[in-house]
Amino acid sequence: MSAVPQDQARRPFAFGCSTAVFPADELAALVEHGGLFEALAAGEVAPASAEQEHFLRVDRDEAEPETVGERAWLRLKGRREFEQEQESAAPRPEAEDYGMVEWDEDRCWW
């Protein structure tokens, strides 16, 4: 790990996914701590407290989340993964109509 000070790791946080699935408290936690969480998870910053070490265990699926920030981080990771899978999935083929009309327009009298 490099010796990047934690105050420098507090950069603006880019969600990289839709934020519609986040409750307000989790959204606020990510806005405030997301840059640090990302730096910790990427190994750019060494953990400086027991809470940060626990966060890293949660990030690696070795422990259950205990704080709002840890829950938010797991939801963020899941959402990013989901959206990447959706983008890489092949587009659905359009349904063929086989020359049939949607409803019997020529037989409908009303």
C-alpha positions as CSV (number, residue, x, y, z in Angstrom):
1,M,0.0,0.0,0.0
2,S,1.2,3.5,-0.8
3,A,1.5,6.1,1.9
4,V,-1.3,8.4,0.7
5,P,-2.6,10.4,3.7
6,Q,-6.3,9.7,4.4
7,D,-7.2,13.4,4.1
8,Q,-6.0,13.3,0.5
9,A,-8.2,10.3,-0.1
10,R,-11.2,12.5,0.6
11,R,-11.7,13.3,-3.0
12,P,-15.1,13.9,-4.7
13,F,-16.9,10.6,-5.0
14,A,-18.3,9.4,-8.3
15,F,-21.1,6.8,-7.8
16,G,-20.7,5.2,-11.3
17,C,-24.2,3.9,-11.1
18,S,-27.8,5.0,-10.6
19,T,-28.5,6.3,-7.1
20,A,-32.2,5.6,-7.2
21,V,-31.8,2.4,-5.1
22,F,-30.1,4.1,-2.2
23,P,-32.0,5.2,1.0
24,A,-31.2,8.8,2.0
25,D,-29.0,7.8,4.9
26,E,-26.9,5.5,2.7
27,L,-26.6,8.1,0.0
28,A,-25.4,10.7,2.6
29,A,-22.8,8.2,3.9
30,L,-21.4,7.6,0.4
31,V,-21.3,11.3,-0.4
32,E,-19.4,11.9,2.8
33,H,-17.1,8.9,2.9
34,G,-17.3,7.3,-0.5
35,G,-13.9,8.6,-1.7
36,L,-12.2,7.1,1.4
37,F,-14.1,3.8,1.1
38,E,-13.0,3.6,-2.5
39,A,-9.3,4.3,-1.6
40,L,-9.4,1.8,1.2
41,A,-11.0,-0.9,-1.0
42,A,-8.5,-0.3,-3.8
43,G,-5.5,-0.4,-1.4
44,E,-4.5,3.2,-2.1
45,V,-4.8,4.0,1.7
46,A,-3.9,1.9,4.6
47,P,-6.6,1.5,7.3
48,A,-5.9,3.8,10.2
49,S,-8.5,2.5,12.7
50,A,-10.4,-0.7,13.8
51,E,-13.5,0.6,12.0
52,Q,-11.6,0.9,8.7
53,E,-10.1,-2.6,9.1
54,H,-13.7,-3.9,9.7
55,F,-14.8,-2.0,6.6
56,L,-12.1,-3.9,4.6
57,R,-13.3,-7.2,6.0
58,V,-16.9,-6.3,4.9
59,D,-15.6,-5.2,1.5
60,R,-13.9,-8.7,1.1
61,D,-17.1,-10.5,2.3
62,E,-15.3,-11.7,5.4
63,A,-17.7,-9.9,7.9
64,E,-21.2,-8.6,8.0
65,P,-21.8,-4.8,7.7
66,E,-22.5,-3.0,11.0
67,T,-22.7,0.6,9.9
68,V,-24.8,2.6,7.4
69,G,-21.6,3.3,5.4
70,E,-20.7,-0.4,5.2
71,R,-24.3,-1.3,4.1
72,A,-24.2,1.5,1.5
73,W,-20.8,0.3,0.2
74,L,-22.1,-3.2,-0.4
75,R,-25.2,-1.9,-2.1
76,L,-23.0,0.3,-4.3
77,K,-20.8,-2.6,-5.3
78,G,-23.9,-4.7,-6.1
79,R,-25.5,-1.9,-8.1
80,R,-22.3,-1.2,-10.1
81,E,-22.0,-4.9,-10.9
82,F,-25.6,-5.2,-11.9
83,E,-25.4,-2.2,-14.2
84,Q,-22.2,-3.5,-15.8
85,E,-23.9,-6.8,-16.5
86,Q,-26.9,-5.1,-18.0
87,E,-24.7,-3.0,-20.3
88,S,-22.7,-6.0,-21.5
89,A,-25.7,-8.2,-22.0
90,A,-26.8,-8.7,-25.6
91,P,-29.8,-6.6,-26.5
92,R,-33.1,-8.5,-26.8
93,P,-34.2,-9.2,-30.3
94,E,-37.4,-7.4,-31.4
95,A,-40.4,-9.7,-31.4
96,E,-41.5,-10.7,-34.9
97,D,-45.0,-9.8,-35.8
98,Y,-45.3,-12.5,-38.6
99,G,-47.5,-10.1,-40.6
100,M,-50.3,-10.2,-38.1
101,V,-52.2,-7.1,-36.9
102,E,-52.3,-6.4,-33.2
103,W,-56.1,-6.8,-33.1
104,D,-58.8,-7.5,-35.6
105,E,-59.2,-3.9,-36.7
106,D,-61.1,-5.0,-39.9
107,R,-63.7,-6.9,-37.8
108,C,-64.3,-4.5,-35.0
109,W,-67.5,-2.5,-35.5
110,W,-67.3,-0.1,-32.5
